[in-house]
Amino acid sequence: PDGRPPYDDYPVVFLPPYENPPAWIPPHERVYHPDYNNELTQFLPRTIQLQKPSGAQLGFNIRGGKASQLGIFISKVIPDSDAHRAGLQEGDQVLAVNQVDFQDIEHGKAVEILKTAREINMQVRFFPY
C-alpha cells in the first residue's frame, strides 16, 4: 500500500560467523601485548640522551619548524654518530629538547638550542611524513 516491497522480498544477508575478540587487557598493558601490538611500539615517544663536547657535530640534521606547520623532524642521521648509536632515526619527530616544546618552534630557534646545548635530552617519536 505505501510503495514498499513486502517484507518477504527483501534479500537475505548472511553475516560472517561471530569471531571471539581477544580477552580484555588493561590499556596500559596493550602496547606490549601480542594480541594488540602491531609493531606500534616503534611509534611510541622515546627519550634520546646525547652529550656534545664543545665544537662537536650533532650527528643529525633537522627540517621543518613553525613556518612549515609540521613540527621539527630528523631529516638525516650520520651513520656511526653518537646520535645514531643513541637510537635517533630519520623520520623522528622532535617533541621536546631539554624541556623546551619543539612542536611549535621556529626552525632557527630549534637549531640554536641544539647547537648550544652540551647535554641534549630529546623526546622524539617516529612519525615519518
DSSP file with accessible surface (Angstrom, degrees, kcal/mol):
  #  RESIDUE AA STRUCTURE BP1 BP2  ACC     N-H-->O    O-->H-N    N-H-->O    O-->H-N    TCO  KAPPA ALPHA  PHI   PSI    X-CA   Y-CA   Z-CA
    1    1 A P              0   0  178      0, 0.0     0, 0.0     0, 0.0     0, 0.0   0.000 360.0 360.0 360.0 -36.7    0.0    0.0    0.0
    2    2 A D        -     0   0  105      2,-0.2     0, 0.0     3,-0.0     0, 0.0   0.175 360.0-101.2-102.1  20.8    2.8    2.5    0.7
    3    3 A G  S    S+     0   0   78      1,-0.3    -1,-0.0     0, 0.0     0, 0.0   0.378  83.3 123.1  87.2  -7.5    5.0    1.5   -2.2
    4    4 A R        -     0   0  170      1,-0.1    -1,-0.3     0, 0.0    -2,-0.2  -0.667  67.9-108.1 -88.7 146.5    7.5   -0.6   -0.3
    5    5 A P        -     0   0   70      0, 0.0    -1,-0.1     0, 0.0     5,-0.1  -0.333  47.3 -89.2 -65.6 153.8    8.0   -4.3   -1.3
    6    6 A P    >   -     0   0   83      0, 0.0     3,-2.2     0, 0.0     4,-0.3  -0.263  40.0-106.8 -61.5 153.5    6.6   -6.9    1.1
    7    7 A Y  G >  S+     0   0  196      1,-0.3     3,-1.7     2,-0.2     0, 0.0   0.837 116.1  60.8 -51.8 -39.6    8.9   -8.0    3.8
    8    8 A D  G 3  S+     0   0  147      1,-0.3    -1,-0.3     0, 0.0     0, 0.0   0.679  94.8  64.5 -66.9 -16.2    9.5  -11.4    2.3
    9    9 A D  G <  S+     0   0  111     -3,-2.2    -1,-0.3     2,-0.1    -2,-0.2   0.572  75.9 106.8 -85.4  -9.6   11.0   -9.8   -0.9
   10   10 A Y  S <  S-     0   0  116     -3,-1.7     2,-0.0    -4,-0.3    -3,-0.0  -0.448  80.8-104.7 -68.3 144.2   14.0   -8.3    0.9
   11   11 A P        -     0   0  107      0, 0.0     2,-0.5     0, 0.0    -1,-0.1  -0.344  30.9-118.6 -67.1 151.7   17.3  -10.1    0.2
   12   12 A V        -     0   0  113     -3,-0.1     2,-0.5     2,-0.0    -3,-0.0  -0.787  25.1-155.2 -90.8 130.0   18.7  -12.3    3.0
   13   13 A V        -     0   0  113     -2,-0.5     2,-0.6     2,-0.0     0, 0.0  -0.935   2.3-151.7-108.7 124.2   22.0  -11.2    4.3
   14   14 A F        -     0   0  186     -2,-0.5    -2,-0.0     3,-0.0     0, 0.0  -0.855  12.6-147.0 -95.6 123.0   24.3  -13.9    5.8
   15   15 A L        -     0   0  148     -2,-0.6     3,-0.1     1,-0.1    -2,-0.0  -0.584  26.1-101.0 -84.6 150.1   26.6  -12.4    8.4
   16   16 A P        -     0   0  102      0, 0.0    -1,-0.1     0, 0.0     3,-0.1  -0.316  54.0 -83.5 -64.3 154.9   30.1  -14.0    8.9
   17   17 A P        -     0   0  115      0, 0.0     2,-0.1     0, 0.0    -3,-0.0  -0.285  57.0 -92.2 -58.9 148.3   30.3  -16.3   11.9
   18   18 A Y        -     0   0  190     -3,-0.1     2,-0.4     1,-0.1    -3,-0.0  -0.390  41.1-147.0 -66.0 130.6   30.9  -14.5   15.2
   19   19 A E        -     0   0  159     -2,-0.1    -1,-0.1    -3,-0.1     0, 0.0  -0.831  16.7-117.5 -99.2 141.7   34.6  -14.2   16.0
   20   20 A N        -     0   0  145     -2,-0.4     3,-0.1     1,-0.0    -1,-0.0  -0.621  29.2-138.3 -74.7 121.7   35.9  -14.2   19.5
   21   21 A P        -     0   0   85      0, 0.0     3,-0.1     0, 0.0    -1,-0.0  -0.393  34.1 -88.0 -71.7 159.4   37.5  -10.9   20.3
   22   22 A P        -     0   0   65      0, 0.0     3,-0.1     0, 0.0     0, 0.0  -0.303  56.7 -86.8 -63.2 154.3   40.7  -11.1   22.3
   23   23 A A        -     0   0   73      1,-0.1     2,-0.2    -3,-0.1    12,-0.0  -0.236  56.0 -87.7 -57.9 152.3   40.3  -11.1   26.1
   24   24 A W        -     0   0  183     -3,-0.1    -1,-0.1     1,-0.0     0, 0.0  -0.424  48.3-170.9 -67.4 131.5   40.1   -7.6   27.7
   25   25 A I        -     0   0   17     -2,-0.2     5,-0.1    -3,-0.1     8,-0.0  -0.986  32.5-102.8-123.1 136.0   43.5   -6.3   28.5
   26   26 A P    >>  -     0   0   34      0, 0.0     3,-2.1     0, 0.0     4,-0.8  -0.315  35.8-118.8 -56.9 138.6   44.1   -3.2   30.6
   27   27 A P  H >> S+     0   0   81      0, 0.0     3,-1.1     0, 0.0     4,-0.6   0.845 110.8  58.6 -51.2 -38.8   45.0   -0.3   28.2
   28   28 A H  H 34 S+     0   0  147      1,-0.3     4,-0.2     2,-0.1     3,-0.1   0.709 108.6  46.5 -70.3 -14.2   48.5    0.3   29.8
   29   29 A E  H X4 S+     0   0   97     -3,-2.1     3,-0.7     1,-0.1     4,-0.3   0.584  93.1  81.8 -95.9 -11.0   49.4   -3.4   29.0
   30   30 A R  H X< S+     0   0   68     -3,-1.1     3,-1.8    -4,-0.8     6,-0.3   0.852  76.6  65.4 -66.9 -35.9   48.2   -3.4   25.5
   31   31 A V  T 3< S+     0   0   40     -4,-0.6    10,-0.2     1,-0.3    -1,-0.2   0.843 112.7  34.6 -62.7 -28.1   51.1   -1.8   23.7
   32   32 A Y  T <  S+     0   0  169     -3,-0.7    -1,-0.3    -4,-0.2    -2,-0.2   0.330  96.1 106.6-103.3   8.3   53.4   -4.7   24.6
   33   33 A H    X>  -     0   0   50     -3,-1.8     4,-3.2    -4,-0.3     3,-1.6  -0.747  68.0-138.9 -93.9 131.3   50.7   -7.4   24.3
   34   34 A P  T 34 S+     0   0  110      0, 0.0    -1,-0.1     0, 0.0    -4,-0.0   0.814 101.5  57.2 -60.0 -29.6   50.9   -9.7   21.3
   35   35 A D  T 34 S+     0   0   99      1,-0.2    -5,-0.1     3,-0.0     3,-0.0   0.738 122.4  24.9 -71.5 -20.9   47.1   -9.6   20.7
   36   36 A Y  T <4 S+     0   0   69     -3,-1.6     2,-0.6    -6,-0.3    -1,-0.2   0.727  98.3  90.4-110.8 -35.1   47.1   -5.9   20.5
   37   37 A N     <  +     0   0   34     -4,-3.2     2,-0.4    -7,-0.2    -6,-0.1  -0.579  39.3 178.5 -81.6 116.9   50.5   -4.7   19.3
   38   38 A N  S    S-     0   0  127     -2,-0.6    -1,-0.1    -3,-0.0    -7,-0.0  -0.489  78.1 -71.4-104.6  57.2   51.0   -4.4   15.6
   39   39 A E  S >  S+     0   0  128     -2,-0.4     3,-0.8    -8,-0.1     4,-0.1   0.822  95.4 139.2  60.8  27.6   54.6   -3.2   15.9
   40   40 A L  G >   +     0   0   91      1,-0.2     3,-2.3    -9,-0.2     4,-0.2   0.671  47.4  84.2 -77.1 -13.6   53.1    0.1   17.2
   41   41 A T  G >  S+     0   0   43      1,-0.3     3,-1.7   -10,-0.2    -1,-0.2   0.820  78.9  66.5 -59.1 -27.8   55.9    0.3   19.8
   42   42 A Q  G <  S+     0   0   87     -3,-0.8    84,-0.6     1,-0.3    -1,-0.3   0.696  99.0  52.9 -67.2 -14.9   58.1    1.9   17.2
   43   43 A F  G <  S+     0   0   86     -3,-2.3    -1,-0.3    82,-0.1    -2,-0.2   0.386  85.0 109.8 -99.3   2.9   55.7    4.9   17.2
   44   44 A L  S <  S-     0   0   59     -3,-1.7    82,-0.4    -4,-0.2    80,-0.1  -0.491  82.2 -95.6 -74.5 147.9   55.9    5.5   21.0
   45   45 A P        -     0   0   73      0, 0.0     2,-0.3     0, 0.0    80,-0.2  -0.347  47.6-169.3 -59.6 141.4   57.7    8.5   22.3
   46   46 A R  E     -A  124   0A  62     78,-3.5    78,-2.7    -3,-0.1     2,-0.5  -0.914  19.6-125.6-129.5 161.0   61.3    7.8   23.2
   47   47 A T  E     -A  123   0A  71     -2,-0.3     2,-0.5    76,-0.2    76,-0.2  -0.929  20.0-165.6-109.6 130.4   64.0    9.7   25.1
   48   48 A I  E     -A  122   0A   5     74,-2.9    74,-3.1    -2,-0.5     2,-0.5  -0.972   3.9-160.5-115.4 125.5   67.3   10.2   23.4
   49   49 A Q  E     +A  121   0A 113     -2,-0.5     2,-0.4    72,-0.2    72,-0.2  -0.924  13.9 176.6-107.7 128.6   70.3   11.4   25.6
   50   50 A L  E     -A  120   0A  12     70,-2.8    70,-3.4    -2,-0.5     2,-0.5  -0.996  20.5-154.1-133.4 137.7   73.3   13.0   23.9
   51   51 A Q  E     -A  119   0A 118     -2,-0.4    68,-0.2    68,-0.2    67,-0.1  -0.917  15.0-165.9-102.4 135.3   76.5   14.5   25.2
   52   52 A K        -     0   0   18     66,-3.8     3,-0.1    -2,-0.5     6,-0.1  -0.901   8.5-148.4-127.9 104.6   78.0   17.1   22.9
   53   53 A P    >   -     0   0   86      0, 0.0     3,-2.2     0, 0.0    -2,-0.0  -0.290  46.3 -75.6 -62.1 156.2   81.6   18.3   23.5
   54   54 A S  T 3  S+     0   0   93      1,-0.3     3,-0.1    62,-0.0    62,-0.1  -0.257 118.8   9.3 -55.6 131.7   82.3   21.8   22.6
   55   55 A G  T 3  S+     0   0   70      1,-0.3    -1,-0.3    60,-0.2     2,-0.1   0.420  96.7 135.2  80.0  -3.5   82.7   22.2   18.8
   56   56 A A    <   -     0   0   39     -3,-2.2    -1,-0.3     1,-0.1     2,-0.2  -0.412  58.5-110.5 -77.6 155.9   81.4   18.7   18.1
   57   57 A Q        -     0   0  174      1,-0.1    -1,-0.1    -3,-0.1    58,-0.0  -0.528  17.6-129.8 -79.8 154.1   78.9   18.0   15.4
   58   58 A L        -     0   0   35      2,-0.2    25,-0.4    -2,-0.2    -1,-0.1   0.838  30.1-132.1 -71.7 -36.0   75.4   16.9   16.4
   59   59 A G  S    S+     0   0   10      1,-0.2    19,-2.7    23,-0.1     2,-0.3   0.527  76.3  63.7  92.7   5.6   75.3   13.9   14.1
   60   60 A F  E     -B   77   0A   8     17,-0.2     2,-0.3    23,-0.1    17,-0.2  -0.990  66.6-136.9-155.5 159.9   71.9   14.7   12.6
   61   61 A N  E     -B   76   0A  82     15,-2.5    14,-2.2    -2,-0.3    15,-1.3  -0.896  16.5-152.3-115.3 152.1   70.0   17.3   10.6
   62   62 A I  E     -B   74   0A  23     -2,-0.3     2,-0.3    12,-0.3    12,-0.2  -0.854   9.9-174.9-120.3 157.3   66.6   18.7   11.2
   63   63 A R  E     +B   73   0A 133     10,-2.3    10,-2.8    -2,-0.3     2,-0.2  -0.932  45.0  39.6-139.7 167.3   63.9   20.1    8.9
   64   64 A G  E     +B   72   0A  21     -2,-0.3     2,-0.2     8,-0.2     8,-0.2  -0.548  48.5 161.9  94.8-158.8   60.6   21.7    9.4
   65   65 A G  E >>> -B   71   0A   1      6,-1.5     5,-1.1    -2,-0.2     3,-1.0  -0.732  61.2 -42.5 124.4-178.2   59.5   24.2   12.0
   66   66 A K  G >45S+     0   0   89     39,-2.0     3,-1.1     1,-0.3    -1,-0.2   0.842 128.0  59.1 -55.4 -39.2   56.8   26.7   12.6
   67   67 A A  G 345S+     0   0  108      1,-0.3    -1,-0.3    -3,-0.2    39,-0.1   0.859 109.6  43.1 -62.2 -35.0   56.8   28.0    9.0
   68   68 A S  G <45S-     0   0   53     -3,-1.0    -1,-0.3     3,-0.1    -2,-0.2   0.542 101.0-137.5 -86.5  -7.5   56.1   24.6    7.6
   69   69 A Q  T <<5S+     0   0  179     -3,-1.1    -3,-0.2    -4,-0.8    -2,-0.1   0.800  78.7 100.6  57.2  29.1   53.4   24.0   10.3
   70   70 A L  S   <S-     0   0   81     -5,-1.1     2,-0.1     1,-0.3    -4,-0.1   0.568  81.0-121.7-116.5 -15.0   54.8   20.5   10.6
   71   71 A G  E     -B   65   0A   5     -6,-0.6    -6,-1.5    34,-0.1     2,-0.5  -0.419  47.8 -50.4  91.7-179.9   57.0   20.5   13.6
   72   72 A I  E     -BC  64  94A   0     30,-0.7    22,-2.9    22,-0.6     2,-0.3  -0.833  58.6-175.6-100.5 130.0   60.7   19.6   13.7
   73   73 A F  E     -BC  63  93A   4    -10,-2.8   -10,-2.3    -2,-0.5     2,-0.6  -0.919  31.9-113.9-125.5 150.8   61.8   16.3   12.1
   74   74 A I  E     +B   62   0A   3     18,-2.9    17,-2.7    -2,-0.3   -12,-0.3  -0.730  33.2 177.0 -80.1 117.4   65.1   14.4   11.8
   75   75 A S  E     +     0   0A  37    -14,-2.2     2,-0.3    -2,-0.6   -13,-0.2   0.698  64.9  11.0 -96.3 -22.2   65.9   14.5    8.1
   76   76 A K  E     -B   61   0A 104    -15,-1.3   -15,-2.5    13,-0.1     2,-0.5  -0.973  54.9-162.3-156.9 139.0   69.3   12.8    8.3
   77   77 A V  E     -B   60   0A  13     -2,-0.3   -17,-0.2   -17,-0.2    13,-0.1  -0.995  28.3-125.9-122.6 125.4   71.3   10.8   10.9
   78   78 A I    >   -     0   0   69    -19,-2.7     3,-1.8    -2,-0.5     6,-0.4  -0.562  34.1-111.7 -69.8 126.1   75.0   10.4   10.2
   79   79 A P  T 3  S+     0   0   90      0, 0.0     3,-0.1     0, 0.0    -1,-0.1  -0.277  98.3  11.7 -57.3 143.3   75.9    6.7   10.4
   80   80 A D  T 3  S+     0   0  118      1,-0.2     2,-0.1     2,-0.1    -2,-0.1   0.590  96.7 133.2  64.2  12.3   78.0    5.7   13.4
   81   81 A S  S <> S-     0   0   18     -3,-1.8     4,-2.6   -22,-0.2    -1,-0.2  -0.421  74.3-106.7 -82.4 167.8   77.5    9.0   15.1
   82   82 A D  H  > S+     0   0   91      1,-0.2     4,-2.2     2,-0.2     6,-0.2   0.895 123.1  54.4 -59.1 -39.4   76.5    9.3   18.7
   83   83 A A  H  4>S+     0   0    0    -25,-0.4     5,-2.4     2,-0.2     4,-0.4   0.923 109.0  47.8 -60.8 -42.5   73.0   10.3   17.6
   84   84 A H  H >45S+     0   0   89     -6,-0.4     3,-1.4     1,-0.2    -2,-0.2   0.936 112.6  48.1 -64.1 -44.7   72.8    7.1   15.5
   85   85 A R  H 3<5S+     0   0  157     -4,-2.6    -1,-0.2     1,-0.3    -2,-0.2   0.824 105.7  59.1 -66.5 -29.2   74.1    5.0   18.4
   86   86 A A  T 3<5S-     0   0   42     -4,-2.2    -1,-0.3    -5,-0.2    -2,-0.2   0.578 124.5-102.6 -77.0  -8.7   71.6    6.6   20.8
   87   87 A G  T < 5 +     0   0   36     -3,-1.4    -3,-0.2    -4,-0.4     2,-0.2   0.549  67.7 151.5 102.4   9.1   68.8    5.4   18.5
   88   88 A L      < -     0   0    4     -5,-2.4     2,-0.3    -6,-0.2    -1,-0.3  -0.502  23.4-173.1 -70.9 140.7   67.9    8.5   16.7
   89   89 A Q    >   -     0   0   76     -2,-0.2     3,-1.9   -13,-0.0   -15,-0.2  -0.975  31.9 -91.6-139.2 154.4   66.4    7.8   13.2
   90   90 A E  T 3  S+     0   0  121     -2,-0.3   -15,-0.2     1,-0.3     3,-0.1  -0.349 112.8  34.6 -56.4 137.1   65.3    9.6   10.1
   91   91 A G  T 3  S+     0   0   15    -17,-2.7    36,-2.5     1,-0.4     2,-0.3   0.381  82.8 137.9  94.1  -4.8   61.6   10.4   10.3
   92   92 A D  E <   - D   0 126A   0     -3,-1.9   -18,-2.9    34,-0.2     2,-0.5  -0.596  48.5-139.6 -72.2 134.9   61.7   11.0   14.1
   93   93 A Q  E     -CD  73 125A  12     32,-3.7    32,-2.0    -2,-0.3     2,-0.8  -0.821  14.3-132.5 -90.5 134.1   59.6   14.0   15.1
   94   94 A V  E     +CD  72 124A   0    -22,-2.9   -22,-0.6    -2,-0.5    30,-0.3  -0.796  27.7 176.8 -87.9 113.4   61.4   16.0   17.9
   95   95 A L  E     -     0   0A  21     28,-3.0     7,-2.9    -2,-0.8     8,-0.6   0.865  64.3 -11.3 -84.9 -40.1   58.7   16.6   20.5
   96   96 A A  E     -ED 101 123A  20     27,-1.5    27,-2.8     5,-0.3     2,-0.4  -0.987  51.1-154.5-158.3 151.5   60.9   18.4   23.0
   97   97 A V  E >  S-ED 100 122A   0      3,-2.1     3,-2.3    -2,-0.3    25,-0.2  -0.989  84.3 -17.1-131.7 123.6   64.6   19.2   23.8
   98   98 A N  T 3  S-     0   0   59     23,-2.8    24,-0.1    -2,-0.4    -1,-0.1   0.906 129.7 -51.1  47.4  48.9   65.7   19.9   27.3
   99   99 A Q  T 3  S+     0   0  178     22,-0.4     2,-0.5     1,-0.2    -1,-0.3   0.482 109.9 126.7  71.5   2.6   62.1   20.5   28.4
  100  100 A V  E <   -E   97   0A  59     -3,-2.3    -3,-2.1     2,-0.0     2,-0.3  -0.839  65.7-120.5 -93.2 127.2   61.5   23.0   25.5
  101  101 A D  E     -E   96   0A  95     -2,-0.5    -5,-0.3    -5,-0.2     3,-0.2  -0.480  28.3-176.7 -67.1 124.1   58.5   22.2   23.4
  102  102 A F    >   +     0   0    0     -7,-2.9   -30,-0.7    -2,-0.3     3,-0.6   0.279  61.8  90.5-103.6   9.3   59.6   21.6   19.8
  103  103 A Q  T 3  S+     0   0   98     -8,-0.6    -1,-0.1     1,-0.3   -38,-0.1   0.705 102.8  22.1 -83.0 -14.7   56.1   21.0   18.4
  104  104 A D  T 3  S+     0   0  100     -3,-0.2     2,-0.3   -33,-0.1    -1,-0.3  -0.359  95.5 126.0-143.5  57.4   55.5   24.7   17.6
  105  105 A I    <   -     0   0   15     -3,-0.6   -39,-2.0     2,-0.0     2,-0.2  -0.860  61.6-107.4-120.6 149.7   59.0   26.2   17.3
  106  106 A E     >  -     0   0  120     -2,-0.3     4,-2.3   -41,-0.3     3,-0.2  -0.525  29.6-121.7 -73.6 147.1   60.8   28.2   14.6
  107  107 A H  H  > S+     0   0   79      1,-0.2     4,-2.5     2,-0.2     5,-0.2   0.909 110.7  50.7 -54.8 -48.7   63.4   26.3   12.7
  108  108 A G  H  > S+     0   0   48      1,-0.2     4,-2.3     2,-0.2    -1,-0.2   0.880 110.0  49.6 -60.5 -39.8   66.2   28.8   13.6
  109  109 A K  H  > S+     0   0  107      2,-0.2     4,-2.5     1,-0.2    -1,-0.2   0.904 109.8  51.5 -66.4 -40.2   65.4   28.6   17.3
  110  110 A A  H  X S+     0   0    0     -4,-2.3     4,-2.4     1,-0.2    -2,-0.2   0.934 110.5  48.5 -61.4 -44.9   65.4   24.8   17.2
  111  111 A V  H  X S+     0   0   41     -4,-2.5     4,-2.8     1,-0.2     5,-0.2   0.927 110.5  51.7 -61.2 -44.2   68.8   24.8   15.6
  112  112 A E  H  X S+     0   0  113     -4,-2.3     4,-2.4     1,-0.2     5,-0.2   0.928 110.1  47.9 -60.8 -45.9   70.2   27.3   18.1
  113  113 A I  H  X S+     0   0   24     -4,-2.5     4,-1.7     1,-0.2    -1,-0.2   0.937 114.9  45.7 -60.7 -45.4   69.0   25.2   21.1
  114  114 A L  H  < S+     0   0    2     -4,-2.4    -1,-0.2     1,-0.2    -2,-0.2   0.872 114.8  47.8 -67.7 -36.5   70.5   22.0   19.6
  115  115 A K  H  < S+     0   0  139     -4,-2.8    -1,-0.2    -5,-0.2    -2,-0.2   0.854 115.7  42.0 -73.3 -35.3   73.8   23.8   18.7
  116  116 A T  H  < S+     0   0   94     -4,-2.4    -2,-0.2    -5,-0.2    -1,-0.2   0.733  91.4  97.5 -88.0 -20.8   74.4   25.5   22.0
  117  117 A A     <  -     0   0   14     -4,-1.7     3,-0.1    -5,-0.2   -19,-0.0  -0.439  50.7-166.6 -72.4 138.0   73.4   22.6   24.4
  118  118 A R  S    S+     0   0  122      1,-0.3   -66,-3.8    -2,-0.1     2,-0.5   0.780  84.6  35.9 -86.5 -37.2   76.2   20.5   25.8
  119  119 A E  E    S-A   51   0A 119    -68,-0.2     2,-0.5     2,-0.0    -1,-0.3  -0.982  77.4-161.0-117.3 132.6   73.8   17.9   27.0
  120  120 A I  E     -A   50   0A   1    -70,-3.4   -70,-2.8    -2,-0.5     2,-0.6  -0.959  11.4-176.4-119.1 123.1   70.7   17.1   24.9
  121  121 A N  E     -A   49   0A  47     -2,-0.5   -23,-2.8   -72,-0.2     2,-0.4  -0.953  19.9-173.8-116.1 105.0   67.7   15.3   26.3
  122  122 A M  E     -AD  48  97A   0    -74,-3.1   -74,-2.9    -2,-0.6     2,-0.6  -0.871  22.8-154.5-107.7 135.0   65.3   14.8   23.4
  123  123 A Q  E     +AD  47  96A  64    -27,-2.8   -28,-3.0    -2,-0.4   -27,-1.5  -0.925  33.5 166.2 -97.5 122.0   61.8   13.5   23.4
  124  124 A V  E     -AD  46  94A   0    -78,-2.7   -78,-3.5    -2,-0.6     2,-0.3  -0.909  23.3-165.0-131.0 160.6   61.2   12.0   19.9
  125  125 A R  E     - D   0  93A  78    -32,-2.0   -32,-3.7    -2,-0.3     2,-0.4  -0.986  32.8-110.0-145.2 143.7   58.6    9.8   18.2
  126  126 A F  E     + D   0  92A  34    -84,-0.6   -34,-0.2   -82,-0.4   -35,-0.1  -0.558  52.1 150.4 -72.1 118.2   58.9    8.0   14.9
  127  127 A F        -     0   0   98    -36,-2.5     2,-0.2    -2,-0.4   -36,-0.1  -0.503  25.2-166.3-151.0  68.8   56.5    9.8   12.6
  128  128 A P              0   0   75      0, 0.0   -36,-0.1     0, 0.0   -37,-0.0  -0.473 360.0 360.0 -67.0 125.8   57.6    9.6    9.0
  129  129 A Y              0   0  124     -2,-0.2    -2,-0.0     0, 0.0   -38,-0.0  -0.807 360.0 360.0-110.7 360.0   55.6   12.1    6.9
